[in-house]
């Protein structure tokens, strides 16, 4: 079974703190995406990483793809209450099927 | 606004009812997906359609019947559901096999979901 393990599953922090969410697998992925989902809504795509070792930044969010393309991390600097939500990583084994394997998600709560 | 719409947003139905969920994408994509999201469970892929053809049925019970009349529309027909089928049903679309830039081909764009409650 192809699994993507996310950690931690739950995180509650104060505004201004930094945090890192991890997404790990024993499988190699052709690409990996990160999504954020707010209650009652669908996941929204944040970023796609494709190349091993790739780092992408989106304002205070930094995404990294592992060198072996088996893992990824999301780092948030100076978290804001607006960052609250469910963060999902999803990996594609093939670049041509469209099928994604989703992690179980990390629920982040940022308190003012 | 992701370019993917779903109706209805909320649905309450009895176990003997028949209802349908609708999804429409305005992104020019060729692949569409149905997912089920239950509390404390990962997203479960149900069906995949590429160029209107079903390419994956992830062992979904026959009380869920998908329909894809064209690349922009996807339906999920529901009948004789069980209370455990209550969940958020999400539709998504992507460029499709062999389309666009390889690294971005798997990017999926989700609708807001239909919150289904089976009583």
Interface residues (C-beta under 8 A of the other chain):
Chain A: X30 X31 X33 X35 X40 X41 X42 X43 X44 X45 X48 X50 X88 X90 X92 X95 X96 X97 X98 X99 X100 X102 X103 X104 X105
Chain B: X2 X4 X6 X31 X33 X41 X42 X43 X45 X48 X50 X55 X56 X90 X92 X94 X95 X96 X97 X98 X102 X103 X104 X105 X106 X107 X108 X109 X110 X111 X112 X113 X115
